[in-house]
Amino acid sequence: TSQQVMFDTALAQTKAARENGRALHQKVKDAMVAELAKSEPDLAAVASVADGVQQQGIALRHQVRDAWLQVYATFSTEQKAVVRDMLQKHMARMDSFRQRMKDHLFGAG
């Protein structure tokens, strides 16, 4: 169906964006390593690279988000309920994880 095609496209965009994100992160790391190898590192140059990478990352995330929102817009009420339930479960797991980490790091109570 058209939903499957849109889903597959959004998934492919997500995977490509993840790989691009890794490459962008490496670009910042490489800039930092190159500057730290100098006797007087230019941290402003690293910041400039990081700022550019951040903007590219935001654009990638927006493209992926918009692709998934297009898929979601085609869903029936029942399909949207499935997504809602999955997101609620995911949020509950994340809240539980954050609480466990907080307890672990700062002690319970």
C-alpha positions in Angstrom: 0.0 0.0 0.0 1.0 3.6 -0.1 1.4 3.6 3.6 4.0 0.9 3.3 5.9 2.8 0.7 5.8 6.0 2.9 6.9 3.9 5.9 9.8 2.4 4.1 10.9 5.8 2.8 10.7 7.3 6.3 12.7 4.4 7.7 15.3 4.8 5.0 15.6 8.5 5.8 15.9 7.7 9.5 18.8 5.3 8.8 20.5 7.7 6.5 20.1 10.6 8.9 21.7 8.4 11.7 24.7 7.7 9.5 25.0 11.4 8.6 24.7 12.3 12.2 27.6 10.0 13.0 29.7 11.5 10.2 28.8 15.0 11.5 29.9 14.1 15.0 33.1 12.7 13.6 33.7 16.0 11.8 33.6 17.9 15.1 35.8 15.4 16.8 38.3 15.6 14.0 38.3 19.4 14.2 39.0 19.2 17.9 41.8 16.7 17.5 43.4 18.9 14.8 43.2 22.0 16.9 44.5 20.3 20.1 47.5 19.1 18.1 48.5 22.8 17.7 50.5 24.7 20.3 47.7 27.3 20.4 44.4 25.6 19.5 41.7 27.8 17.9 38.7 26.8 20.0 36.6 29.4 18.1 37.2 27.4 14.9 36.0 24.2 16.6 33.0 26.0 17.9 32.3 27.2 14.4 32.5 23.6 13.1 30.2 22.5 15.9 27.7 25.2 15.2 27.5 24.2 11.5 27.2 20.6 12.4 24.4 21.4 14.9 22.5 23.3 12.2 22.9 20.4 9.8 21.7 18.0 12.4 18.6 20.0 13.1 17.8 20.1 9.4 18.2 16.3 9.2 16.0 15.7 12.3 13.3 17.9 10.9 13.4 16.1 7.5 13.0 12.7 9.3 10.3 14.0 11.7 8.3 15.4 8.7 8.6 12.1 6.9 7.2 10.2 9.9 4.4 12.8 10.4 3.4 12.3 6.7 3.1 8.6 7.4 1.2 9.2 10.6 -1.2 11.5 8.8 -2.3 8.6 6.6 -3.2 6.4 9.6 -6.7 5.3 10.5 -8.0 6.1 14.0 -7.1 2.5 15.0 -3.6 2.9 13.7 -3.2 6.2 15.5 -4.4 4.5 18.8 -1.6 1.9 18.3 1.0 4.6 17.9 -0.4 6.5 20.9 -0.2 3.3 23.1 3.4 2.6 21.9 4.5 6.2 22.7 2.8 6.1 26.1 4.6 2.8 27.0 7.9 4.3 25.7 7.5 7.4 27.8 6.7 5.3 30.9 9.9 3.2 30.3 12.0 6.3 29.9 10.5 7.8 33.1 11.3 4.6 34.9 14.8 4.5 33.5 15.4 8.2 34.5 14.2 7.5 38.0 16.4 4.4 38.4 19.4 6.4 37.2 18.6 9.2 39.6 18.3 6.8 42.4 21.5 5.1 41.4 23.5 8.3 41.1 22.0 10.3 44.0 20.7 7.6 46.2 17.0 6.8 46.8 15.1 9.2 48.9 
